[in-house]
């Protein structure tokens, strides 16, 4: 089969590799749509600390089952499915505490095991979910990022009546804006350098969209969702938090980056800093929630590419016009 191979140095190769074969408890899926996110961008450049190379990327995906291994119940060839990319052990202390995203033995598909930017991908049946009727492939590939936002919002107090500030109007920032608006936030501001993405933020529910440096008021926000991954945004976010405000860190910041922190701020304003990585146990909820967003794909997915154009897709993902870029591996 054809697959994209990343070597962790910036090289993107489309190669012929052996077809996967479903073992016990596994299925093989023909991916129909695969999303690109910040993790993939960092992975392609080698700036992702848990990546294992060489690797086939692709963890936001949906497709059709083409092979079922022994011992698999509930699925058959031809089923339309989506996949939670986090394969957790289920037995370590973190898994038993419900933090499956922090599993001591986690195997994230498309990061440390081969993912879906290929004509076929093999996954454990335990992380496979049937697609609801009427959900198209483009929408289905958005379930994973939606699950990430659901998990993040579950890490903080309810947003009803809260003043919310979001940094970054990429796909995660836009999904966050849509969800906090639906959950009754009092106000939603977004800071984003791209004028095109600022306009998108307004379309997804933001009340105001600012370029960096334009929003000068401080200590007036209850919740900051940092979805840009830029250290300067994290620093700015802390200054914006009101008393008992919360910084929710979703953006993937380079592991070598650092910021100045004044511990007195934590004490004086009783601030909370909360991290949110991946999706933990939120995938089933996202499968259901996606049904309530029937127009999400048409508003979110701006670029599609074939399997052989992954390098171009990565470049497009950097562009200000991109909301979400999808690969169509069967094209």
C-alpha positions as CSV (number, residue, x, y, z in Angstrom):
1,X,0.0,0.0,0.0
2,X,1.0,3.7,-0.3
3,X,1.7,5.5,2.9
4,X,3.3,8.8,4.1
5,X,6.5,8.3,6.1
6,X,7.9,10.9,8.5
7,X,11.5,10.5,9.7
8,X,11.4,13.3,12.3
9,X,13.8,15.6,10.4
10,X,11.3,17.3,8.1
11,X,11.4,14.7,5.4
12,X,8.0,13.7,4.0
13,X,8.1,10.5,1.8
14,X,5.3,8.7,0.0
15,X,6.4,5.1,0.0
16,X,5.1,1.6,-0.8
17,X,5.0,-0.5,2.4
18,X,3.4,-3.8,3.3
19,X,-0.3,-4.0,3.8
20,X,-1.2,-4.4,7.5
21,X,-2.9,-7.7,8.6
22,X,-5.5,-7.7,11.4
23,X,-4.3,-9.8,14.3
24,X,-6.4,-11.0,17.3
25,X,-8.6,-8.2,18.5
26,X,-7.7,-5.9,15.6
27,X,-9.3,-4.5,12.5
28,X,-7.9,-3.0,9.3
29,X,-9.5,0.2,8.1
30,X,-9.4,2.0,4.8
31,X,-9.3,5.7,5.9
32,X,-11.6,8.0,4.0
33,X,-10.7,11.3,5.6
34,X,-7.8,12.3,7.9
35,X,-7.3,15.6,9.6
36,X,-4.0,17.5,10.1
37,X,-3.4,19.3,13.4
38,X,-0.7,21.0,15.3
39,X,0.6,17.6,16.6
40,X,1.2,16.5,13.0
41,X,3.0,19.7,12.1
42,X,5.3,19.3,15.1
43,X,5.7,15.6,14.4
44,X,6.8,16.3,10.8
45,X,9.5,18.7,11.9
46,X,10.7,16.4,14.6
47,X,9.7,18.9,17.3
48,X,7.4,16.5,19.2
49,X,9.0,14.8,22.2
50,X,7.0,11.6,22.2
51,X,7.1,10.8,18.5
52,X,8.7,7.6,17.3
53,X,10.3,7.5,13.9
54,X,9.9,6.5,11.2
55,X,6.1,6.7,11.5
56,X,3.0,7.0,9.3
57,X,1.1,10.1,10.7
58,X,-2.6,10.6,11.0
59,X,-4.7,10.3,14.1
60,X,-7.9,12.2,13.3
61,X,-9.7,9.8,11.0
62,X,-12.6,7.7,9.9
63,X,-13.1,5.0,7.3
64,X,-14.4,1.6,6.3
65,X,-13.4,-1.7,7.9
66,X,-11.9,-4.0,5.3
67,X,-10.6,-6.8,7.5
68,X,-11.6,-8.1,11.0
69,X,-9.2,-10.1,13.2
70,X,-10.1,-13.1,15.4
71,X,-11.9,-12.4,18.6
72,X,-13.5,-9.1,17.4
73,X,-17.2,-8.8,18.1
74,X,-19.5,-6.1,17.0
75,X,-17.8,-5.1,13.8
76,X,-17.7,-6.6,10.3
77,X,-16.2,-5.8,6.9
78,X,-17.9,-2.7,5.4
79,X,-18.8,-1.0,8.6
80,X,-18.3,2.8,8.7
81,X,-16.2,3.7,11.8
82,X,-14.2,6.3,13.5
83,X,-11.2,5.8,15.9
84,X,-10.0,7.1,19.2
85,X,-6.3,7.3,18.5
86,X,-5.1,6.7,22.1
87,X,-4.5,3.1,22.8
88,X,-4.2,2.9,26.6
89,X,-3.2,-0.1,28.6
90,X,-6.2,0.1,31.0
91,X,-4.2,-1.2,34.0
92,X,-1.8,1.5,35.1
93,X,-2.5,4.0,37.8
94,X,-3.4,6.8,35.3
95,X,-5.8,4.5,33.4
96,X,-7.5,3.4,36.6
97,X,-7.9,7.1,37.5
98,X,-9.6,7.8,34.2
99,X,-6.6,9.7,32.8
100,X,-6.2,7.3,29.8
101,X,-4.4,10.1,27.9
102,X,-1.7,10.0,30.5
103,X,-1.4,6.2,30.4
104,X,2.1,5.0,31.4
105,X,2.1,2.7,28.4
106,X,0.2,4.8,25.9
107,X,0.5,4.0,22.2
108,X,-0.9,7.0,20.3
109,X,-1.8,6.0,16.7
110,X,0.0,8.2,14.2
111,X,2.6,9.3,16.8
112,X,4.3,6.1,18.1
113,X,2.5,3.6,15.9
114,X,1.5,3.9,12.2
115,X,-1.5,6.1,11.5
116,X,-4.0,6.8,8.9
117,X,-2.2,8.8,6.2
118,X,-2.1,5.6,4.2
119,X,-4.4,3.4,2.1
120,X,-4.9,1.1,5.1
121,X,-4.3,1.3,8.9
122,X,-4.5,-1.4,11.6
123,X,-5.9,-0.6,15.0
124,X,-7.2,-2.4,18.1
125,X,-11.0,-2.9,17.9
126,X,-11.2,-1.6,21.4
127,X,-10.7,2.0,20.1
128,X,-13.1,1.7,17.2
129,X,-16.6,3.3,17.2
130,X,-19.5,2.9,14.8
131,X,-20.4,6.1,13.0
132,X,-23.9,7.5,13.6
133,X,-26.2,7.3,10.6
134,X,-25.9,10.4,8.3
135,X,-22.4,11.4,9.4
136,X,-20.3,12.0,6.3
137,X,-16.5,11.3,6.2
138,X,-15.5,14.9,6.5
139,X,-17.6,15.4,9.6
140,X,-16.4,12.1,11.1
141,X,-12.8,13.1,10.9
142,X,-13.6,16.1,13.1
143,X,-14.8,13.9,16.0
144,X,-11.2,13.6,17.4
145,X,-10.5,17.3,17.7
146,X,-14.0,17.8,19.1
147,X,-13.2,15.2,21.8
148,X,-10.1,17.1,22.7
149,X,-12.1,20.3,23.3
150,X,-14.8,18.4,25.3
151,X,-12.0,16.9,27.5
152,X,-10.4,20.3,28.0
153,X,-13.7,21.9,29.1
154,X,-14.3,19.0,31.4
155,X,-11.1,20.0,33.2
156,X,-12.4,23.4,34.3
157,X,-15.5,24.7,36.0
158,X,-18.6,25.2,33.8
159,X,-18.3,28.2,31.5
160,X,-21.9,29.4,31.9
161,X,-21.8,33.2,32.6
162,X,-18.0,33.3,32.3
163,X,-15.9,35.8,30.4
164,X,-13.8,33.7,28.0
165,X,-10.6,34.7,26.1
166,X,-9.2,32.3,23.4
167,X,-5.7,32.6,22.0
168,X,-5.5,31.1,18.5
169,X,-8.3,30.7,15.9
170,X,-7.1,27.5,14.3
171,X,-9.4,24.4,14.4
172,X,-9.1,23.9,18.2
173,X,-9.7,27.6,18.9
174,X,-12.7,27.7,16.6
175,X,-14.2,24.5,18.1
176,X,-13.7,25.9,21.6
177,X,-15.5,29.1,20.6
178,X,-18.4,27.2,19.3
179,X,-18.7,25.0,22.4
180,X,-18.3,27.7,25.0
181,X,-20.9,29.8,23.2
182,X,-23.3,26.8,23.2
183,X,-22.6,26.4,26.9
184,X,-23.6,29.9,27.8
185,X,-20.4,31.9,28.1
186,X,-21.1,35.6,28.9
187,X,-18.6,36.8,26.4
188,X,-16.0,35.3,24.0
189,X,-12.9,37.2,22.8
190,X,-10.3,35.8,20.5
191,X,-6.7,36.9,19.9
192,X,-5.4,35.8,16.5
193,X,-2.7,37.4,14.2
194,X,-4.4,36.4,11.0
195,X,-7.3,38.7,9.8
196,X,-8.8,35.8,7.9
197,X,-8.9,33.6,11.0
198,X,-10.2,36.5,13.1
199,X,-13.2,36.6,10.7
200,X,-13.6,32.9,11.1
201,X,-13.6,33.3,14.9
202,X,-16.5,35.7,14.6
203,X,-18.4,33.2,12.4
204,X,-17.9,30.5,15.1
205,X,-19.3,32.6,17.9
206,X,-16.7,35.1,19.2
207,X,-18.0,38.5,20.2
208,X,-14.7,40.2,19.4
209,X,-11.5,39.2,17.6
210,X,-8.2,41.0,18.2
211,X,-4.8,41.0,16.7
212,X,-2.0,40.4,19.2
213,X,-1.5,43.5,21.3
214,X,-4.8,45.1,20.5
215,X,-6.6,43.8,23.5
216,X,-4.9,45.8,26.2
217,X,-7.2,45.5,29.2
218,X,-5.9,43.1,31.9
219,X,-7.3,41.1,34.8
220,X,-10.8,41.0,33.3
221,X,-11.2,37.4,32.1
222,X,-12.5,34.3,34.0
223,X,-11.2,31.7,31.6
224,X,-8.4,31.8,29.0
225,X,-8.2,28.9,26.5
226,X,-4.7,29.0,25.1
227,X,-4.9,27.2,21.8
228,X,-2.0,28.8,19.8
229,X,1.0,27.1,21.3
230,X,3.0,30.3,21.4
231,X,4.9,31.1,24.6
232,X,4.2,34.8,24.2
233,X,0.5,34.0,24.2
234,X,0.8,32.1,27.4
235,X,2.5,35.0,29.1
236,X,-0.1,37.4,27.8
237,X,-2.9,35.1,28.9
238,X,-1.8,35.1,32.5
239,X,-1.9,38.9,32.6
240,X,-5.5,38.9,31.4
241,X,-6.8,36.6,34.2
242,X,-9.1,38.1,36.8
243,X,-9.2,37.0,40.4
244,X,-9.7,33.2,40.6
245,X,-9.3,33.1,36.8
246,X,-8.2,29.9,35.1
247,X,-5.6,29.4,32.3
248,X,-6.5,26.3,30.3
249,X,-3.5,25.3,28.2
250,X,-4.4,23.3,25.1
251,X,-1.8,24.6,22.6
252,X,1.2,22.4,22.0
253,X,4.2,24.5,23.0
254,X,7.7,23.5,22.1
255,X,9.2,21.4,24.9
256,X,12.2,23.7,25.0
257,X,10.2,27.0,25.4
258,X,9.9,28.8,28.7
259,X,8.2,31.9,30.0
260,X,8.7,34.2,33.0
261,X,6.3,33.4,35.8
262,X,5.7,35.5,38.9
263,X,4.5,33.1,41.7
264,X,3.0,36.1,43.5
265,X,0.3,36.2,40.9
266,X,-0.8,32.7,41.8
267,X,-1.1,33.7,45.4
268,X,-2.5,37.2,45.0
269,X,-5.3,36.4,42.5
270,X,-5.7,32.8,43.4
271,X,-5.1,31.8,39.8
272,X,-5.5,28.3,38.4
273,X,-3.3,26.8,35.6
274,X,-4.8,23.7,34.0
275,X,-3.3,21.6,31.3
276,X,-5.3,19.6,28.8
277,X,-3.6,17.0,26.6
278,X,-5.5,15.0,24.0
279,X,-8.9,13.7,24.8
280,X,-8.8,11.1,27.7
281,X,-12.2,9.4,27.8
282,X,-14.1,12.0,25.9
283,X,-14.3,10.2,22.5
284,X,-17.7,8.5,23.0
285,X,-19.2,11.8,24.0
286,X,-17.8,13.5,20.9
287,X,-19.3,10.8,18.7
288,X,-22.7,11.8,20.1
289,X,-22.0,15.5,20.2
290,X,-21.0,15.6,16.5
291,X,-24.6,14.9,15.6
292,X,-25.6,18.2,17.1
293,X,-23.3,20.1,14.8
294,X,-24.6,19.2,11.3
295,X,-22.9,22.1,9.5
296,X,-19.5,21.8,11.2
297,X,-17.6,20.3,8.3
298,X,-18.7,22.8,5.8
299,X,-17.6,25.7,8.1
300,X,-14.4,24.0,9.3
301,X,-12.7,22.0,6.5
302,X,-11.2,24.4,4.0
303,X,-8.6,22.3,2.2
304,X,-8.5,18.7,1.0
305,X,-5.5,16.8,-0.5
306,X,-4.8,13.4,-1.8
307,X,-2.3,11.0,-0.1
308,X,0.5,11.9,-2.4
309,X,0.2,15.6,-1.6
310,X,0.9,15.4,2.2
311,X,3.8,17.9,2.0
312,X,1.6,20.4,0.3
313,X,-1.1,19.7,2.9
314,X,1.3,20.5,5.7
315,X,2.2,23.8,4.0
316,X,-1.5,24.6,3.6
317,X,-2.1,23.9,7.3
318,X,0.3,26.8,8.0
319,X,-1.6,29.2,5.8
320,X,-3.9,31.8,7.3
321,X,-6.8,30.6,5.1
322,X,-6.7,27.1,6.6
323,X,-9.3,26.2,9.3
324,X,-8.9,22.4,9.0
325,X,-6.9,20.5,6.3
326,X,-7.9,17.0,5.4
327,X,-6.2,14.2,3.6
328,X,-8.3,11.8,1.5
329,X,-6.2,8.7,1.3
330,X,-8.4,6.8,-1.2
331,X,-8.2,9.6,-3.7
